[in-house]
Amino acid sequence: MLLKQLCSLCAPSGWEDEARSFIIEQIKDIPGIEITVDTMGNVIAHKPGKGKKIMVAAHMDEVGFIVSGFTDDGFVKFKTVGGIMTSVLVSKRVVLGENKVDGIISSKAVHLQSAADREKPASMRDLYIDIGAKDKADAESKLSLGDYGTFAGEYTEFGDGYVKSKALDDRVGCAVMLELIKENYENDMYFCFTVQEEVGLRGATIAANRIGPELALVLEGTTCNDVHGAKPHQTVTYSGGGAVMTAMDGAAISDRRYFEMIKTLAAREDIPLQIKRTSAGGTDAGSIQRSGAGVKTAVLAVPCRYIHSPVSVMHMRDYDSVRRLAAAVLKELEGRDI
C-alpha cells in the first residue's frame, strides 16, 4: 500500500532524501509531467494547463532527531528536530544515520530514580540513545555529529479501520497527492512535496515564491484528541468523522469564499467534513498565503491521534474523505473563480 511505503521512509526535516527519491520514482513516468527539485529540496511536479495557476502542497518531512554528541561510554546525545514532547521519548526505538543504526532512547531506570525524579518529566539533558556501542570510539565509528534519525514505529492496520504508524503527519498528505497527480486537469497545476515544514514552513516558502500561484490547497495530517477523558471542547477533531478543514490556525486564515465553496462541495458530494476547533499550530498554508502578492489558501487534513509521536493513529475513512474531497475541489476550480 502506498501510504505504508511512505510512512516507512526515514525523512526528518533537513534530510528528506529518502522520501524525495521515492516520490520522484512514483511520478516520473506520468505523461506530460515536469519535475523540478529546487534548491531547498522541494519536489515540484508541474502539469501544464491553460487555466488558473494552482499549487497543491503536502510536506514530506517528519519530526526526528539529530546527533549532537557522544559520551565516553558510547551513548549518543541528541536534539529533537521539530516539535516532540520529551514525555513520549523514553524507551522508544529509533534509527539513526544513512545506515539506519538501531537505537533506544534511554534514561536512568525507574528503580534508580529518587521519588522526586519520578514525579517530574524527563529532561532532554538526561536522555541519551543506546546503540549498543562499547565506548565512544565504537559509537563514532557508526555515527557522526549531525547525523539525522527518526522514530522506528511500524505501520499497522488494527481495530475497525484504524492505522497506526509514525510520520502520518504528513505522509497522509503525500499519499493523497500522489493519487491526485495522476488525474488530468484544465488548470495549470503544481503539485509540491515540500521540505522542512516541521521546523518553520521553510520549503513551502521557497516553492510558493518560485511558482506564484493564484490558489493553493494544502493537504495535511492534523491534531485529534477524541480520547478518554477529553472534554468535547478539547477533542479538536474526531477520528472517523471525515476530512478536516481549518478556518484559522497560528500561521494562516483560510480564504472565506474558498472555505465556503469547499463546505458546499462536501455537502453536495456527500463527503464527511468537520471543521477544526482550535487555532493552534500551523501548516504550509501560512507561508504560501504570504508569498508573492498573496495567495488564497485552504487546508484539508486527516485527523491523527498522538501526532508527533512514535505511533500516530488515523482512520482510513478520514483518509478517503480527504482524497475524495481534494479531488472534487480541484475539479470544481476548473472554470470557476473564487
N, C-alpha and C positions, 0 to 999 in steps of 0.2 A: 504494500500500500504506500502511496506517495507520501502521506503525512508521516507514517512510521519511518520511512527513509530520511525525511527531512529532520525529524526530531533526533535521530541517532547521530547526526553530524555534530562535530565539535567546532563551534564558531562563535566564540565570545567577541565582544566589541574590540576591534583593532586587529583581530586575527580571524577574519571571516573566509579565509581561503578555501576551506573545505566546502562550505555552503555555496560559495561563488562558483566553484568548479562544477558542483553537482547541478546547480541551476542552469548554467550555460549548456551543459550536456543535455538537459531536458528540452531546451528550446532552440538549439542551434539549427535544427533541420526543419523548423516551421517555415513554410513558404512565405517569402516576402519579408521576413524578419530582419531587422538591422540591429545588431548587438554592439553596444559600446560599454567598455569598462572605464570609468573616469578616474581621475587622479586619487580620489578617496577610496575607490574600490567598489562603488555602486555598480550594479549591473543594470543598464538601461536598454530595454528592448523596445524598439520603435516599430510600430505597424502603421505605415503612412496612410493617410486618408485626406479627404477634401473638406472635412467639417471642422468643428472646434478642436483645439489642442487640449487633450485631456491627459492628466497624469494619474496613474493608479500606483499606489505605493504600499509596500509591506517591508518591514525590516528583517534582514536575515541574521542579525547578531543576537546573541543571548547573553545573559549575565554570566559571570565566571570569575576567574582568579588570575593573578599574575605573581610569579615567583619573585620575592623581594629579598631573600637571604637564606643562609644555611647555618645550622648550629654545628658546633664541634662534634656532636654525637650523631650527625647525619639526618636531622629532621629539617623540613623545608618550611621557611617562613613565607607568608603570602599576604597580599592585599586583595580585596574584592574588586571586581570590575562591574559597575552597575549597582543598583540598589538591592542588597541582600541583607536580611536581618541576621545578626550574629546568632540568634537563638535557633536558627534552622541548620547551622553548620556542623555542630559537634557530631562525630561518628558517621559522617556522610562520605560515601565513595566519590572520588574524583579521578579524572585523568589529566595528565599534565604533559605539555610539550608535543613536538611532532611525532614522537614515538609512543605517545599515549601511555605514559608511565602511570601505573596504578598507584593510588594513594588513599589514605583515610585521614580526614580532618579530625584531630585528636586534642585532648586536653587532659588534665590530671583526673585520674579515676575518682569516682564518687566516694570510694572508701577512704581516699586520702585527703578529701576536702574537709575543711572545717565547717561547722554549722553556718557560719557567716558566708562562706564561699557558696554553699548550696542554696542560699536564699537570694543570691544576686545572679543576673545573667552573665554568661561567659564574656570575657573581654577579648577583643581581637589580639591584643598583645600576648595573651596566654595560650592562643591556639597555634597549632603547627600541623603540618601534613607529614604523616608517616609513610614513606615509600619503601620501607624495608632496607634502608641503607645502613651499613655498619659504622660509617663515620662520615665526616664532611667531604673527604676526597671521593668516597664512593658516591655520595649524593651528587656532587659536582660532575661526576663522570656521566650521570644520567640526565641532568637538567642544568640549565643556565639561568642566571638572573634575567628577568624579562620574559621568560617562557610563560605562555598562557595555559589555562586549563578550564575545564568545565565540570559540572556535576556528571555523574555516570548513571543517572536514572534511566531505566529501561521503559520502552513503550509497551503498554499492556492494555488490552481491552478487558473490561470487567463489568460486573453488575448488569444493569438494564440499559445498555447503550453507552456506557461511560468509557473513557480512555484516560489513562494516567501516564504521564511522561514528563521529563524535563523539557524545557525550551518550547512549550506550546506557545509561549509569547516569544517570537511571533511566527513560528513555523506554520501555525494555522493560516495566517495571512498569506504567507508564501505559497502554501499548498493551494489555496483558493485562487491566487493569481496565476499559478501555473495551469489551472484549468481554464480561467478566463482568457488567457493569452492565445488559446487555440482557436477561438471564435473569430469571425470576420466582422469588421466594424466600418461604418461610414466615416466616423470622426478620425482625427489624427491622434493615434493612441500611443502613449508612452508608459510602458509597464516597468516600474522601477523597484528593484530589490535593493534596499538601502542598507548602509552600514552605520555602526556607532550610534544607533538610536538610544541605546540604554545609557549612554554617557553624555547625553545632551543634544539629541536630534541632529547630529553633525552631518551625516551623509545626505540626508534629505535636503539640508540647506544648500549644499553644492548642486545636487541634482535638479532641484526646482529652479535655481537661478540659471542653470545651463539650459533647461527646457523652456522656461517661460510659459507655463500652462495657463489656460483660462479657468479651468476647473480641475479639482483633484478629489479623488476618492481614496481614503486611507483604510487599509484592512489590518485589523489588529486582533490580539488576544487581550482581554481586559479583566479587571478585578471582579470577583464574585465571592460573596460572603454569606451565602444562604446555608449556613451551617448551624449545628446545635448551639443554642444559647444566644444567637444573634437576634436582636430585635428587628422588626420589619424595616425601620428606617436605616438599619445598619447593613442590610443584605446587599445593597448597591445594585446587584443584578441577580437573576435566578438561573441556575444551571437547568437546562431543558426548557427554558422559557422563550427561546428563539434568539435571533440576531439582536445585538445591542447597538443602539445609535447614541452617540454622545452629543448633547446640546452644547455643553461647555466643559472644559477642564482647565487645568492650570496653565496650558500653553495656547489654547485656541478656542474660538467660539465659532460653531458651525454657521454657515450662511443660512439665514432663516428660510428663504424661498426654497433652497436646495433641501433643507431639513424637512420642510412640509411636503415637498414633492416625494421624498422617499417614504414618508409616513403614508401618504395617499397610495403610492405604488404598492407598498407592502399589503395594505388592506385590500386593494384591488386584486392582487395576485394570491391572496390568502397565505401570505408568508408571515410566520410569527415574528413579531418585533417588540422589543422592550427598550425603554429609554433609561440610560444610566442615571442613577440617583446620587451622584456625587460629582464634585468639580475637582477632585484631587487627581494628581498625576498629569501626564501629557503624552502626546503622540507626535509622529512626524507631521501631522497637520499643523502643529504650532510653527514649525519653520517654513513649511510650504506656504501657509497663509500669508506670511510676511515677506515672501520672496518677491523680487522684481517690483512691479507696480501693485502687487496684491493678488491673491488667488482665492476664489470661492472654494471652500473645502467642506467635506463631510466625512464622518468616520463610521465604519461598520465593524463590529468586533464580535468575537466568540467569547462568552463569559467563561473564565477559568478560575477555579478554586485554587488556593495555595500558590498563587503566582509568584515568580522569582524564588522558587524553592527547587529541591531535587525532584519533586513529584507534584506537578500540577494536574488538575482533573478537569475534564470537559465532557460535554455530552455531544454525541455525533449529530443529534437533531439540531443543535445550535450551529454546528459547522455547516450542515446542509442548508440551514436558513440563510446564513451569510453568503454562501455560494450562490444560491438561487436569487437572493435579493441584489447582490452586487451585479450579477449578470443582467437582471432586469433593469437596474439603474443605468448601466452603460448603453443598453438598447434604447431606453427612454430618452437619453440625452441626444440621440440622433435626430436632428431637425428640430430640436426644442431648445429655447433659450431659458435661462434661469434668471 
